[in-house]
């Protein structure tokens, strides 16, 4: 028997063993497309538009189905009922964080966003407590956002109404809010240290000192210097990128729909006027603006599949047995674009959040920050920033597009992990 033949037999045996193991595992999991050895169902998923692929697969396999992204299975939750049942009704069992190899290598399972188990619970609890101590949910934090909104307006004035790409400036504003919370200081947008921070959000942020060094000799503590640094890094990365992207997309949509912008500005004139800064107390008196902000977040679908979850124990879910550690993909798109809750969901329409009397209408389907145990830690801050930044901008500027509105494309550049708006130019004309 030649070496080539022997090698062929060995490879064939390994191939058949792989198939047998996959088939044995699949019998217990929800149904799904037949995976290929090694690569799984990768060829059946459009990585540039995962949401569309999941929608098409759900039509065949239902609201709970299995995909193999490589050799490991992932259970997909599609639609409000399935997502709610898992992440809210069975929140503890679905509170694990699914593995993302590139982040696992960088974060080493530390911090808030990509950690699990006892470590995640401890760091999330600590982060929420620290944010509250720094002013989260209090007037002091609102003062910081208002101050940054005024600084943002001054930076925009420097454009002198000329066409500009707002990406950098809109990234600086939310990052500076996090700086003012963590460092107790904001930075000039041209400050070298601040620019270095903006360019290195994924690197360790040395902000920690003696308050946690009581813990240094405790081998079981989660409060190690490295863990706290990654937690702070998570706050900067999540608190800057998601908000700045949403702000950028907001301006693009307001450019595309000048009739919506005009109604928001009319409400600003009526409730706030021109001579004082917007405050969070104003929001309850501005139902149309509130509806517009909700519709922006619903429409842009910033994180179509959220971050992957994982089950923390073996669980029977809808008559299927999902083993501990299995990755869970929750389709937030399927909730935010539900056509029964939001008629014509592909259309940008603030009316989705208004009742017949023009009052703001809440929706249980509003999941832009995810839901359940893993809901975004900074949801409250993000909502505050979006309201105060956008109302302050529209209080001071009219928005003008240097290109014809018909040529202004609002389709996301990448609808995989994050929905990113296309590049565009905008003119901020002082009112």
C-alpha positions as CSV (number, residue, x, y, z in Angstrom):
1,X,0.0,0.0,0.0
2,X,1.5,3.3,-1.1
3,X,1.8,6.3,1.2
4,X,-0.6,8.3,-0.9
5,X,-3.3,5.6,-0.6
6,X,-2.8,5.3,3.2
7,X,-3.1,9.1,3.5
8,X,-6.3,9.0,1.4
9,X,-7.8,6.4,3.7
10,X,-6.9,8.3,6.8
11,X,-8.4,11.6,5.4
12,X,-11.5,9.7,4.4
13,X,-11.9,8.3,7.9
14,X,-11.5,11.7,9.4
15,X,-14.0,13.1,7.0
16,X,-16.6,10.4,7.9
17,X,-15.9,10.9,11.6
18,X,-16.5,14.6,11.3
19,X,-19.8,14.0,9.5
20,X,-20.9,11.4,12.1
21,X,-20.1,13.8,15.0
22,X,-22.0,16.7,13.3
23,X,-25.0,14.5,12.5
24,X,-25.1,13.2,16.1
25,X,-24.9,16.7,17.5
26,X,-27.5,18.1,15.1
27,X,-30.2,15.6,16.2
28,X,-30.6,17.4,19.5
29,X,-30.4,21.0,18.2
30,X,-33.0,23.0,16.3
31,X,-33.3,22.4,12.5
32,X,-31.1,24.2,10.0
33,X,-29.3,23.8,6.7
34,X,-27.0,20.9,6.3
35,X,-23.5,22.0,7.1
36,X,-20.4,21.1,5.1
37,X,-17.4,19.6,7.0
38,X,-15.1,22.1,8.5
39,X,-16.7,25.3,6.9
40,X,-20.2,24.5,8.0
41,X,-22.8,26.9,6.5
42,X,-20.5,29.8,5.7
43,X,-21.3,29.5,2.0
44,X,-25.0,29.9,2.7
45,X,-24.6,33.2,4.6
46,X,-23.9,36.5,2.9
47,X,-21.4,38.0,5.4
48,X,-22.0,41.5,3.9
49,X,-25.7,41.2,4.7
50,X,-26.2,38.7,7.5
51,X,-29.6,40.0,8.3
52,X,-31.0,39.2,4.9
53,X,-29.5,35.7,5.1
54,X,-31.1,35.0,8.5
55,X,-34.4,36.3,7.2
56,X,-34.4,33.9,4.3
57,X,-33.3,30.9,6.5
58,X,-36.0,31.7,9.0
59,X,-38.6,31.4,6.3
60,X,-37.5,27.8,5.8
61,X,-36.5,26.6,9.3
62,X,-38.7,28.9,11.6
63,X,-37.8,31.3,14.4
64,X,-35.3,29.1,16.1
65,X,-32.7,27.3,13.8
66,X,-29.1,26.2,13.8
67,X,-26.2,27.5,11.7
68,X,-22.7,26.1,11.7
69,X,-20.2,29.0,11.4
70,X,-17.3,26.7,10.8
71,X,-17.3,23.5,12.9
72,X,-19.3,24.9,15.8
73,X,-23.1,25.3,15.9
74,X,-24.8,28.6,16.6
75,X,-28.5,28.7,17.5
76,X,-30.3,31.7,15.8
77,X,-33.2,33.5,17.4
78,X,-35.4,35.2,14.8
79,X,-38.3,37.4,15.7
80,X,-39.6,39.2,18.8
81,X,-41.2,36.2,20.5
82,X,-38.0,34.0,20.2
83,X,-35.7,36.7,21.3
84,X,-37.8,37.8,24.2
85,X,-38.4,34.2,25.4
86,X,-34.6,33.6,25.4
87,X,-33.0,36.8,26.5
88,X,-35.7,38.1,28.9
89,X,-37.8,35.1,30.1
90,X,-34.7,32.8,30.3
91,X,-32.3,35.7,30.8
92,X,-29.9,34.0,33.2
93,X,-29.5,30.9,31.1
94,X,-28.8,33.0,27.9
95,X,-26.5,35.5,29.6
96,X,-23.2,34.0,28.5
97,X,-21.0,35.8,25.9
98,X,-20.4,33.8,22.7
99,X,-16.8,33.4,21.5
100,X,-15.4,35.9,19.0
101,X,-11.8,34.6,18.4
102,X,-10.3,38.0,17.6
103,X,-11.7,39.6,20.7
104,X,-10.9,36.6,22.8
105,X,-7.2,37.0,21.8
106,X,-7.2,40.8,22.6
107,X,-9.4,40.9,25.7
108,X,-8.4,37.5,27.2
109,X,-12.0,37.2,28.6
110,X,-11.5,40.3,30.7
111,X,-13.5,43.5,31.0
112,X,-17.3,43.8,30.6
113,X,-18.3,43.2,27.0
114,X,-16.5,39.9,26.3
115,X,-16.2,38.3,29.8
116,X,-18.3,35.5,31.2
117,X,-19.5,34.0,34.5
118,X,-18.4,35.4,37.8
119,X,-16.0,37.8,36.2
120,X,-18.6,39.4,34.0
121,X,-21.1,39.7,36.9
122,X,-18.5,41.4,39.1
123,X,-17.2,43.8,36.5
124,X,-20.7,44.7,35.2
125,X,-21.9,45.4,38.8
126,X,-18.8,47.4,39.5
127,X,-19.0,49.4,36.3
128,X,-22.7,50.3,36.9
129,X,-21.8,51.4,40.5
130,X,-18.8,53.4,39.3
131,X,-20.9,55.1,36.6
132,X,-23.6,56.0,39.1
133,X,-20.9,57.4,41.5
134,X,-19.5,59.5,38.6
135,X,-23.0,60.9,38.0
136,X,-24.8,58.5,35.6
137,X,-28.5,59.3,35.8
138,X,-27.9,62.5,37.7
139,X,-27.9,66.2,36.8
140,X,-24.1,66.3,36.9
141,X,-23.7,63.9,34.0
142,X,-26.3,65.9,32.0
143,X,-24.2,69.1,32.6
144,X,-21.2,67.3,31.1
145,X,-23.1,66.3,28.0
146,X,-24.6,69.8,27.6
147,X,-21.1,71.3,27.9
148,X,-19.8,68.9,25.2
149,X,-22.8,69.7,23.0
150,X,-21.9,73.4,23.2
151,X,-18.3,72.6,22.3
152,X,-19.5,70.5,19.4
153,X,-21.5,73.4,18.1
154,X,-18.5,75.7,18.3
155,X,-16.4,73.2,16.3
156,X,-19.1,72.9,13.7
157,X,-19.2,76.7,13.4
158,X,-15.6,76.6,12.4
159,X,-16.6,74.9,9.1
160,X,-18.2,78.2,8.1
161,X,-21.0,76.4,6.3
162,X,-18.7,74.6,3.9
163,X,-19.2,71.0,3.0
164,X,-17.5,68.7,5.5
165,X,-17.3,65.1,6.5
166,X,-18.6,65.1,10.2
167,X,-17.1,61.7,11.1
168,X,-14.1,62.9,13.2
169,X,-16.0,65.7,15.0
170,X,-18.9,63.4,15.9
171,X,-16.4,60.8,17.2
172,X,-14.8,63.4,19.5
173,X,-18.0,64.5,21.2
174,X,-19.1,61.1,22.8
175,X,-15.5,60.2,23.5
176,X,-15.0,63.5,25.4
177,X,-18.1,62.7,27.5
178,X,-16.5,59.4,28.6
179,X,-13.3,61.3,29.3
180,X,-15.1,63.8,31.5
181,X,-16.7,60.9,33.4
182,X,-13.6,58.8,33.8
183,X,-10.9,61.5,33.9
184,X,-13.0,64.3,35.3
185,X,-11.8,66.4,32.4
186,X,-12.7,67.0,28.7
187,X,-10.1,67.7,26.0
188,X,-9.8,70.2,23.2
189,X,-10.5,68.4,19.9
190,X,-6.9,69.1,18.8
191,X,-5.2,68.1,22.0
192,X,-2.4,65.6,21.1
193,X,-3.2,63.3,24.0
194,X,-6.9,63.3,23.1
195,X,-6.1,62.5,19.5
196,X,-3.9,59.7,20.6
197,X,-6.7,58.3,22.7
198,X,-9.1,58.6,19.7
199,X,-6.7,56.6,17.6
200,X,-6.1,53.9,20.2
201,X,-9.5,53.1,21.7
202,X,-8.7,49.4,21.6
203,X,-5.6,49.7,23.6
204,X,-5.3,49.6,27.3
205,X,-6.3,52.8,29.1
206,X,-4.2,53.4,32.2
207,X,-6.7,55.1,34.5
208,X,-6.6,53.0,37.5
209,X,-4.8,53.6,40.8
210,X,-4.8,52.8,44.5
211,X,-8.6,52.3,45.3
212,X,-8.5,48.7,44.1
213,X,-4.9,47.8,45.1
214,X,-6.4,46.4,48.4
215,X,-7.2,43.5,46.3
216,X,-3.8,42.9,44.8
217,X,-2.9,39.9,47.1
218,X,-6.3,38.2,46.7
219,X,-5.7,35.5,44.0
220,X,-9.4,35.0,43.5
221,X,-10.4,38.6,42.9
222,X,-11.8,39.9,39.6
223,X,-10.4,43.4,40.4
224,X,-7.0,43.0,38.9
225,X,-5.4,46.0,37.3
226,X,-5.5,44.3,33.9
227,X,-9.2,43.5,34.3
228,X,-10.1,47.0,35.3
229,X,-8.1,48.4,32.4
230,X,-10.0,46.3,29.9
231,X,-13.3,47.3,31.6
232,X,-12.4,51.0,31.2
233,X,-11.3,50.3,27.6
234,X,-14.7,48.7,27.0
235,X,-16.4,51.9,28.2
236,X,-14.4,54.0,25.8
237,X,-14.8,51.7,22.8
238,X,-18.5,51.1,23.3
239,X,-19.3,54.6,24.5
240,X,-17.6,56.3,21.6
241,X,-18.0,54.2,18.5
242,X,-21.7,53.2,18.7
243,X,-22.8,56.7,19.7
244,X,-20.7,58.5,17.1
245,X,-21.9,56.1,14.3
246,X,-25.5,56.7,15.4
247,X,-25.0,60.5,15.4
248,X,-23.4,60.3,11.9
249,X,-26.3,58.2,10.6
250,X,-28.8,60.5,12.2
251,X,-27.4,63.5,10.3
252,X,-27.5,61.6,7.1
253,X,-31.2,60.7,7.6
254,X,-32.1,64.2,8.6
255,X,-30.4,65.4,5.4
256,X,-32.3,62.9,3.3
257,X,-35.6,63.9,5.0
258,X,-35.7,67.7,5.3
259,X,-39.4,67.6,6.1
260,X,-38.6,65.6,9.3
261,X,-35.8,68.0,10.2
262,X,-38.1,71.0,9.8
263,X,-40.7,69.5,12.2
264,X,-38.0,68.8,14.8
265,X,-36.7,72.3,14.6
266,X,-40.2,73.7,14.9
267,X,-40.6,71.6,18.1
268,X,-37.3,72.9,19.4
269,X,-38.4,76.5,18.8
270,X,-41.7,75.9,20.6
271,X,-40.3,74.0,23.6
272,X,-36.7,75.2,24.0
273,X,-36.3,78.4,22.0
274,X,-33.0,79.8,20.9
275,X,-31.5,81.2,24.1
276,X,-30.9,78.2,26.4
277,X,-29.4,74.8,26.0
278,X,-31.7,71.7,25.6
279,X,-32.1,69.6,28.7
280,X,-33.4,66.1,29.3
281,X,-36.6,67.6,30.9
282,X,-37.5,68.9,27.5
283,X,-37.7,65.5,26.0
284,X,-41.1,64.6,27.6
285,X,-42.5,67.8,25.9
286,X,-41.1,66.9,22.5
287,X,-43.0,63.8,21.3
288,X,-42.1,64.2,17.6
289,X,-38.4,64.6,18.3
290,X,-38.5,61.6,20.7
291,X,-40.2,59.6,17.9
292,X,-37.6,60.7,15.4
293,X,-34.7,59.6,17.7
294,X,-36.4,56.2,18.2
295,X,-37.0,55.8,14.5
296,X,-33.4,56.6,13.7
297,X,-32.2,53.9,16.0
298,X,-34.8,51.4,14.7
299,X,-34.2,52.2,11.1
300,X,-30.4,52.1,11.1
301,X,-30.3,48.8,12.9
302,X,-26.8,49.5,14.2
303,X,-26.0,46.0,15.5
304,X,-28.1,43.6,13.4
305,X,-27.3,40.5,15.3
306,X,-26.1,42.1,18.6
307,X,-23.0,40.5,20.1
308,X,-23.2,36.7,20.3
309,X,-24.6,35.2,23.5
310,X,-24.0,31.7,24.9
311,X,-26.1,29.5,27.1
312,X,-24.6,29.1,30.6
313,X,-26.0,25.6,31.1
314,X,-27.7,22.8,29.2
315,X,-31.2,24.1,28.6
316,X,-34.3,22.7,27.0
317,X,-35.7,25.5,24.8
318,X,-38.8,25.0,22.7
319,X,-38.3,21.2,22.9
320,X,-34.7,21.4,21.7
321,X,-31.7,20.6,23.9
322,X,-29.1,23.3,23.7
323,X,-25.8,22.3,25.3
324,X,-23.9,24.6,27.7
325,X,-21.6,27.0,25.9
326,X,-23.5,26.9,22.6
327,X,-23.3,30.3,20.8
328,X,-26.6,32.1,20.5
329,X,-27.2,34.7,17.7
330,X,-30.2,37.0,18.4
331,X,-31.4,38.8,15.3
332,X,-32.2,42.3,16.5
333,X,-33.1,43.2,12.9
334,X,-36.0,40.8,13.0
335,X,-37.4,42.7,16.0
336,X,-36.7,46.3,14.9
337,X,-38.0,45.6,11.4
338,X,-41.0,43.5,12.4
339,X,-43.7,44.5,9.8
340,X,-46.6,44.0,12.2
341,X,-45.2,46.2,14.8
342,X,-43.7,48.7,12.3
343,X,-45.7,48.8,9.1
344,X,-43.4,49.3,6.1
345,X,-40.3,48.7,8.3
346,X,-37.8,49.5,5.5
347,X,-39.2,53.0,5.3
348,X,-37.9,55.8,7.6
349,X,-41.1,57.0,9.3
350,X,-41.2,58.7,12.8
351,X,-44.9,57.8,12.8
352,X,-43.9,54.3,13.9
353,X,-43.5,55.8,17.4
354,X,-46.5,58.2,17.3
355,X,-50.2,57.5,18.1
356,X,-53.2,58.9,16.3
357,X,-53.0,62.1,18.5
358,X,-49.3,62.7,17.8
359,X,-48.2,61.6,21.2
360,X,-45.1,59.5,21.6
361,X,-45.9,55.7,21.6
362,X,-43.6,53.2,23.3
363,X,-42.9,49.8,21.7
364,X,-41.8,46.6,23.3
365,X,-40.0,45.8,20.1
366,X,-37.5,48.6,20.6
367,X,-34.2,46.7,21.1
368,X,-31.4,48.8,19.7
369,X,-29.3,48.3,22.9
370,X,-30.2,44.6,23.0
371,X,-32.2,43.3,25.9
372,X,-32.0,41.0,28.9
373,X,-29.0,40.5,31.2
374,X,-26.6,41.7,28.5
375,X,-28.3,44.9,27.7
376,X,-25.9,47.8,27.0
377,X,-24.4,49.2,30.3
378,X,-24.4,52.7,28.8
379,X,-27.9,52.8,27.4
380,X,-29.0,55.7,29.6
381,X,-25.9,57.8,28.7
382,X,-26.3,57.0,25.0
383,X,-29.9,58.1,24.9
384,X,-29.0,61.3,26.7
385,X,-26.2,62.0,24.3
386,X,-28.3,61.4,21.2
387,X,-31.0,63.8,22.4
388,X,-28.8,66.6,23.6
389,X,-26.3,66.5,20.8
390,X,-28.8,66.4,18.0
391,X,-31.2,69.0,19.5
392,X,-28.3,71.3,20.1
393,X,-27.1,70.9,16.6
394,X,-30.5,71.5,15.1
395,X,-31.1,74.5,17.4
396,X,-28.0,76.2,16.0
397,X,-27.8,75.0,12.4
398,X,-29.7,74.3,9.3
399,X,-28.5,71.2,7.5
400,X,-27.7,71.3,3.8
401,X,-26.5,68.6,1.4
402,X,-23.9,69.6,-1.3
403,X,-25.4,66.9,-3.6
404,X,-28.9,66.4,-4.8
405,X,-31.1,64.6,-2.2
406,X,-32.0,62.0,-4.8
407,X,-28.3,61.1,-5.0
408,X,-28.0,60.8,-1.2
409,X,-27.8,57.1,-0.4
410,X,-28.7,56.0,3.2
411,X,-28.0,52.3,2.7
412,X,-25.4,50.9,5.1
413,X,-21.9,50.2,3.7
414,X,-21.6,47.0,5.7
415,X,-24.6,45.2,7.2
416,X,-22.6,42.4,8.8
417,X,-21.6,43.0,12.4
418,X,-22.2,46.8,12.4
419,X,-24.3,48.9,10.1
420,X,-22.0,51.7,9.0
421,X,-23.4,54.7,7.1
422,X,-21.8,55.6,3.7
423,X,-19.4,58.6,3.6
424,X,-21.2,61.9,2.9
425,X,-20.6,65.6,3.1
426,X,-22.8,68.0,5.0
427,X,-23.0,71.8,5.4
428,X,-23.8,73.3,8.8
429,X,-25.4,76.7,8.1
430,X,-25.8,78.8,11.3
431,X,-29.4,79.9,12.0
